């Protein structure tokens, strides 16, 4: 996927909710890149599961199963 979707402000919010008092810009970017890469992997697996089942619609169960593997 070429387009990146997660905003840095959301990364800071997540880190602060987990107990960080301050968050560096590099930490926000690192978390953003990691989460986007993981999301891409899960989405690809979920799409493949839906196709394997003969569906064009990706369901929540596909995403949940893809995230487990």
C-alpha positions as CSV (number, residue, x, y, z in Angstrom):
1,X,0.0,0.0,0.0
2,X,1.6,3.3,-1.0
3,X,-0.6,5.7,0.9
4,X,0.0,6.1,4.6
5,X,-3.1,6.8,6.7
6,X,-2.3,7.1,10.4
7,X,-1.8,10.5,11.8
8,X,1.2,11.3,14.1
9,X,-1.2,12.9,16.6
10,X,-2.9,9.5,17.1
11,X,0.5,7.9,17.7
12,X,1.3,10.4,20.4
13,X,-2.2,9.9,22.0
14,X,-1.7,6.1,22.1
15,X,1.8,6.4,23.7
16,X,0.5,8.9,26.3
17,X,-2.5,6.6,27.1
18,X,0.1,3.9,27.8
19,X,1.8,6.1,30.3
20,X,4.4,8.2,28.4
21,X,4.8,11.7,29.8
22,X,6.6,13.0,26.7
23,X,6.9,11.5,23.2
24,X,9.6,12.3,20.7
25,X,8.8,12.9,17.0
26,X,11.0,9.9,16.1
27,X,9.0,7.7,18.5
28,X,5.7,8.8,16.9
29,X,7.1,8.1,13.4
30,X,8.5,4.7,14.5
31,X,5.1,3.6,16.0
32,X,3.3,4.9,12.9
33,X,5.5,2.9,10.5
34,X,5.3,-0.2,12.6
35,X,1.5,-0.1,12.9
36,X,1.0,0.6,9.2
37,X,3.2,-2.2,8.2
38,X,1.4,-4.6,10.5
39,X,-2.0,-3.3,9.3
40,X,-0.9,-3.9,5.7
41,X,0.1,-7.5,6.5
42,X,-3.2,-8.2,8.3
43,X,-5.3,-6.6,5.5
44,X,-3.5,-8.7,2.8
45,X,-4.1,-11.9,4.8
46,X,-7.7,-11.0,5.4
47,X,-8.3,-10.3,1.7
48,X,-6.7,-13.6,0.8
49,X,-8.9,-15.4,3.3
50,X,-12.1,-13.8,1.8
51,X,-11.0,-14.7,-1.7
52,X,-10.2,-18.3,-0.6
53,X,-13.8,-18.5,0.8
54,X,-15.1,-17.3,-2.6
55,X,-16.2,-13.9,-1.3
56,X,-15.3,-10.4,-2.5
57,X,-16.4,-8.9,0.8
58,X,-13.8,-8.9,3.7
59,X,-15.6,-9.7,6.9
60,X,-14.5,-9.0,10.5
61,X,-13.9,-12.7,11.0
62,X,-11.4,-12.6,8.2
63,X,-9.5,-9.7,9.8
64,X,-9.6,-11.4,13.3
65,X,-8.3,-14.7,11.8
66,X,-5.6,-12.9,9.8
67,X,-4.5,-11.0,13.0
68,X,-4.1,-14.3,14.9
69,X,-1.7,-15.9,12.3
